């Protein structure tokens, strides 16, 4: 079973993502911030990470950088409420850039796509 | 009547003596007396020639009367004899042979004395034979009788002469002093001299200290014209000698003197005196006679000297008066000019507008008859274009107009600013003179070879140019049409910012050094004033710009703030929405069994969906990110979108159809934006079919130039490769004509809720891609929205 790490500072969002993705058949762990996420990754490298951009402490951009250093091949989905940073990150940093939505369909599709390749 | 001589021995002699005495007493006239006495001597002694000589107080012995003839027909003999008698001034009785040269006959001379003073002699000559003692005694007795009478008569005459002389001189002096103007004084002096001396010719020459030479003053007499035009000056001859030596010269034998000039062959005698004022030589006063036999006496000389003294005072006075008047006039001119400069300075404070300031400067230079110039024009330097640009000209167009204007102006002395204001009004009313128009049309390149005006600016110095000067050719002839003009630079901060040109076209008055000096001062002031005005204007413009920028900046900041607020709000709102909507969906799934609760959950989820859409639209509109187009497979994009709306469609009872003309269709687009556009259309389509229907998405390739290419919202040139068109077709109610026109307007919406940003966003996206969006109503009902994407052309290798 594939493992997904969800990184987001909002508890509700973490819970929702976890529930939905678990229903979709993945093993899901969460982290509330960048530091926690790195710890989780080291413990148990996931097959995919979703990152929220705006987080206290280490923000998503920094985390992204760290993750890329450690795991070049690890698929990362940026899942953020920001729409305007798309131009900077969409093509080079992450494998996907999604605007957070209550409708997780697109997220699920993207996850499947990335893990399917 | 004391007498030292013994009475005559003969009765004839005694008788004669009485006669003479009676005659002397009877006759008082000096001139009669001087004839009577020699005649009496001739009679008494039967002499051939008798001569009476008198010596004046100056020691000069002159023959005052004679009688008889030495030898008839040989007057020169008589003259010789007369001279011999004159020379002997004591009692002498000599035979003629005693004289060198030897003549026959005898001489007899007796002295005339009064008291101890010897004041003359009486002499006789007889060809027939020498005189004897008795005859000598008789002559001596006659002389003794005559002497006192002669003396008294002579004194009387002298006194009368002196009185007349003084009176004459006084009168002449009065006439001279009554005149203040130098020319009139000199005329009076020469007229007085001529009168005083009883001559026809008199002249006065003035000493020029700087050139150390005599120059013409005034002359009277038949040769006056010749003297006036005397080419060789007055330094030769007796006038020059008098000036150099400061001593008077009396020449009774002019032609024999060393001072004789060949130009004056007729002159017989001259009298010349220096005109001195307090040791200073003012000039030389001279008179001459062409009358043969006329001699000037020491009395004449004295008279002329007196007159010269009077003349000196009068000349000096006249000069002082003239000098004072000249200074006063110069002062007046200077005051007026300073007042003009002052007025310009005042105007500098008052008027910062360049046009008004230029007019004041030019008016100040041209106003005032006799002080101002006829015409003036101003050019300013345009450094950017390297040109001298004419800005304004002030001056009449013709002589008649000039006279009219100046006459009107001088009638009432207006302040400078009033005149300038009046002219401004004229100019604004379209009455600009042709000179002004010509001035404004001037464009002169700032190169030295472009002429004097360019050089004035480049070299920052004044020029005065006359016809015939090398610099005159260009400007003087061509467009100023004057004989003389001057140009001065307006200088500010060490460089020329403009040029002021003046001329006196109508009066022809030459431009003097003082004029140039005045122009220089004025140009300095003007340069500073114009620079100030220009700086002021630039500052005003800059201030306006800054204010504008400030407003814009504030507006932008407000917008930016708003944008940031929106972005922030959107972001803040999104997260909660994710939670709300997400869990609502989960609830919906779990409550599938309980219809009502399930409905509740679904409603919540749907409303959240709407909210997200609103946020998405707003976000797109408030901050626009540039496109990141990539080569993508259109089919995949469409499928993704359909997947997203699939559930919703199913619930509404809308069937989905996909028709791709050519598989695969490649497209160059921003994948996110593409999906955004499509999703918008799909959402609209679904909303148009609340009760169900068919939603069809088709894609096809369209070549360039196809029908319908030019329609729709969007812009950009038609790509050579043609288009890829994606169509979204619904089977809903369709769209009214009235609504159609406004479909793509931001915030226009027919829905009860929603921002109305959907279609404008689609249009923006299509514009960004260089494509367009079209809407057509289908005849069978429903709407068709088409997205036209430019065909990317031959395949490129790009990284996704």
Interface residues (C-beta under 8 A of the other chain):
Chain A: X10 X12 X13 X15 X16 X17 X19 X20 X54 X81 X82 X83 X84 X86 X87 X90 X91 X97 X99 X100 X101 X102 X103 X104 X105 X106 X109
Chain B: X567 X570 X571 X572 X574 X575 X576 X577 X578 X579 X580 X581 X582 X583 X584 X585 X586 X605 X608 X609 X612 X616 X619 X620 X623 X625 X626 X628 X630 X640 X643 X644 X647 X672 X799 X800
